[in-house]
C-alpha cells in the first residue's frame, strides 16, 4: 500500500461551511473514492484552516488521481470545493495538494 500525506489550506471565513459539507459527503463521491483506491482517507484541520490529509492506495497517487479524474461526480465535487481553498490558482484541490515526503512509519 502506498501512503499519501498532503496539505491544503481552507480560507478562514469558509472553515465552518467546509466542515459542514464533509459531514454529508455525497454517497456517489464516497463510492468513487473507494472504487479508485482511496482507502483510510482522512482529513485533519487546524483552527487556522490548514488541512493535513492522508490516504492509502494500492498503486500510486497518480493512479488514484487518474481514476478519480474519470468520474463526473469528482468534477462536480471539486468544482463545489474549489472556492473554499487558498492558493489553488483556479485549479482543483485534488490536483493542487502539496504532497508530503514520508519520513517514518511504525509498523
Residue frames relative to the residue before (quaternion, step in Angstrom):
aa qw qx qy qz dx dy dz
X 1.0000 0.0000 0.0000 0.0000 0.00 0.00 0.00
X 0.2981 -0.7205 0.6008 0.1763 3.55 -0.97 0.88
X 0.2161 -0.7635 0.5978 0.1140 3.60 -0.86 1.00
X 0.0946 -0.7987 0.5942 0.0102 3.56 -0.90 0.99
X 0.0458 -0.7657 0.6415 0.0081 3.56 -0.89 1.02
X 0.0298 0.8144 -0.5765 0.0586 3.56 -0.96 0.81
X 0.3055 -0.7249 0.5912 0.1777 3.51 -1.39 0.37
X 0.0367 0.7337 -0.6784 0.0101 3.51 -1.29 0.66
X 0.2469 -0.7705 0.5672 0.1536 3.60 -1.18 0.37
X 0.2502 -0.7536 0.5962 0.1179 3.54 -0.74 1.17
X 0.5247 -0.6212 0.4796 0.3298 3.57 -1.02 0.80
X 0.5709 -0.6412 0.3846 0.3391 3.61 -0.84 0.93
X 0.7065 0.4565 -0.2781 0.4638 3.60 0.95 -0.78
X 0.6871 0.4687 -0.2729 0.4835 3.61 1.28 -0.08
X 0.3969 0.7639 -0.4521 0.2333 3.61 1.28 -0.11
X 0.6855 0.4875 -0.3036 0.4475 3.62 0.74 -0.99
X 0.6719 0.4912 -0.2955 0.4690 3.58 0.92 -0.86
X 0.6193 0.5383 -0.3328 0.4647 3.60 1.03 -0.78
X 0.6591 0.5010 -0.3017 0.4728 3.57 0.91 -0.93
X 0.6371 0.5359 -0.3293 0.4455 3.60 0.95 -0.84
X 0.6349 0.5237 -0.3311 0.4615 3.61 0.95 -0.81
X 0.7157 0.4612 -0.2578 0.4568 3.57 0.98 -0.80
X 0.5159 0.5886 -0.4318 0.4482 3.58 1.27 0.11
X 0.7936 0.1830 -0.0626 0.5769 3.57 1.23 -0.56
X 0.0166 0.8038 -0.5914 0.0626 3.58 0.59 1.14
X 0.5673 -0.6283 0.4153 0.3332 3.55 -0.93 0.94
X 0.5343 -0.6467 0.4359 0.3261 3.62 -0.86 0.88
X 0.6579 0.5041 -0.3248 0.4556 3.62 0.98 -0.72
X 0.6083 0.5247 -0.3500 0.4819 3.59 1.18 -0.51
X 0.6404 0.5184 -0.3187 0.4686 3.58 0.97 -0.84
X 0.6497 0.5156 -0.3106 0.4642 3.59 0.99 -0.86
X 0.6506 0.5129 -0.3182 0.4608 3.60 0.97 -0.84
X 0.6328 0.5275 -0.3348 0.4574 3.59 0.95 -0.82
X 0.6550 0.5039 -0.3051 0.4732 3.58 0.91 -0.90
X 0.6600 0.5410 -0.2976 0.4280 3.56 0.91 -0.99
X 0.7760 0.3429 -0.1669 0.5023 3.58 1.05 -0.76
X 0.6825 -0.5848 0.2660 0.3486 3.53 1.14 0.72
X 0.4591 0.6409 -0.4858 0.3776 3.61 1.11 0.52
X 0.0684 0.8251 -0.5498 0.1101 3.59 0.06 1.34
X 0.8247 0.1456 -0.1534 0.5245 3.57 -1.16 0.70
X 0.2218 0.7995 -0.5214 0.1995 3.56 1.10 0.76
X 0.0619 0.7993 -0.5880 0.1072 3.56 -0.70 1.14
X 0.1459 -0.7557 0.6318 0.0921 3.54 -1.21 0.65
X 0.0726 -0.7684 0.6356 0.0154 3.56 -0.99 0.93
X 0.1010 -0.8261 0.5538 0.0243 3.60 -0.89 0.90
X 0.3683 -0.6783 0.5928 0.2298 3.52 -1.11 0.83
X 0.6645 -0.5117 0.3537 0.4141 3.62 -1.18 0.34
X 0.6814 0.4839 -0.2959 0.4626 3.62 1.12 -0.55
X 0.6370 -0.5701 0.3173 0.4105 3.61 1.27 0.11
X 0.4776 0.6430 -0.4673 0.3742 3.61 1.20 -0.02
X 0.1646 -0.7912 0.5862 0.0571 3.55 -0.81 1.08
X 0.1352 -0.7017 0.6911 0.1080 3.48 -1.18 0.80
X 0.0751 -0.7938 0.6034 0.0150 3.55 -0.76 1.08
X 0.0673 -0.7896 0.6100 0.0018 3.51 -1.18 0.65
X 0.1767 0.7530 -0.6311 0.0592 3.53 -1.16 0.68
X 0.3217 -0.7027 0.5990 0.2094 3.51 -1.35 0.31
X 0.0311 -0.8005 0.5983 -0.0195 3.54 -1.03 0.82
X 0.5166 -0.6826 0.4143 0.3091 3.61 -0.93 0.79
X 0.7488 0.3718 -0.2206 0.5024 3.62 1.08 -0.53
X 0.6900 -0.3907 0.3364 0.5080 3.55 -0.02 -1.31
X 0.6666 -0.4583 0.3920 0.4381 3.55 -1.31 0.22
X 0.6649 0.5229 -0.3084 0.4353 3.57 0.88 -0.95
X 0.6580 0.4933 -0.3124 0.4755 3.61 0.97 -0.79
X 0.6436 0.5154 -0.3211 0.4658 3.59 0.99 -0.82
X 0.6628 0.4906 -0.2987 0.4804 3.59 0.98 -0.83
X 0.6515 0.5217 -0.3205 0.4479 3.60 0.93 -0.86
X 0.6358 0.5242 -0.3318 0.4592 3.57 0.98 -0.77
X 0.6887 0.4706 -0.2851 0.4723 3.57 0.87 -0.91
X 0.5974 0.5794 -0.3616 0.4203 3.61 1.08 -0.63
X 0.6435 0.5256 -0.3141 0.4592 3.59 1.20 -0.46
X 0.6427 0.5581 -0.3032 0.4284 3.58 1.25 -0.37
X 0.4527 -0.6863 0.5078 0.2572 3.56 -0.81 1.05
X 0.6349 0.5392 -0.3378 0.4383 3.60 0.98 -0.80
X 0.6240 0.5297 -0.3460 0.4586 3.60 1.05 -0.65
X 0.6377 0.5182 -0.3340 0.4618 3.59 0.93 -0.81
X 0.6614 0.4983 -0.3059 0.4697 3.61 0.96 -0.83
X 0.6595 0.4982 -0.3099 0.4699 3.60 0.94 -0.87
X 0.6695 0.4995 -0.3039 0.4583 3.60 0.89 -0.92
X 0.6206 0.5273 -0.3392 0.4709 3.60 1.04 -0.72
X 0.6508 0.5145 -0.3063 0.4668 3.58 0.98 -0.87
X 0.7389 0.4474 -0.2248 0.4509 3.59 0.88 -0.96
X 0.5079 0.7063 -0.4114 0.2718 3.62 1.10 -0.60
X 0.6939 0.4929 -0.2940 0.4349 3.61 0.91 -0.81
X 0.5992 0.5943 -0.3545 0.4027 3.60 1.22 -0.26
X 0.7278 0.4742 -0.2283 0.4397 3.58 1.14 -0.57
X 0.3909 -0.6665 0.5834 0.2503 3.51 -1.30 0.57
X 0.8684 0.2585 -0.1340 0.4013 3.52 -1.28 0.50
X 0.4531 0.6944 -0.4647 0.3107 3.61 1.09 0.44
X 0.2995 -0.7937 0.4882 0.2051 3.58 1.22 -0.28
X 0.7323 -0.4183 0.2302 0.4855 3.57 1.04 0.76
X 0.5863 0.5881 -0.3701 0.4164 3.59 1.26 -0.11
X 0.5507 -0.5802 0.4811 0.3587 3.52 -1.36 -0.08
X 0.6196 -0.5894 0.3799 0.3526 3.55 -1.09 0.77
X 0.6771 0.5076 -0.3146 0.4301 3.60 0.93 -0.79
X 0.6843 0.4364 -0.2797 0.5130 3.58 1.29 -0.21
X 0.7573 0.4110 -0.1794 0.4748 3.58 1.19 -0.55
X 0.4138 0.7226 -0.4784 0.2789 3.60 1.21 0.05
X 0.4208 -0.6829 0.5408 0.2532 3.53 -1.14 0.73
X 0.2347 -0.7954 0.5481 0.1089 3.56 -0.32 1.28
X 0.3079 -0.7680 0.5438 0.1404 3.55 -0.94 0.99
X 0.4857 -0.6491 0.5087 0.2898 3.53 -1.17 0.69
X 0.3979 -0.6919 0.5380 0.2711 3.62 -0.85 0.88
X 0.1487 -0.8116 0.5626 0.0519 3.57 -0.89 0.93
X 0.8071 -0.0437 0.0619 0.5856 3.60 0.98 -0.77
X 0.0182 0.7752 -0.6312 0.0199 3.53 -1.14 0.72
X 0.2233 -0.7723 0.5849 0.1072 3.57 -0.75 1.07
X 0.1967 -0.7893 0.5717 0.1069 3.57 -0.57 1.12
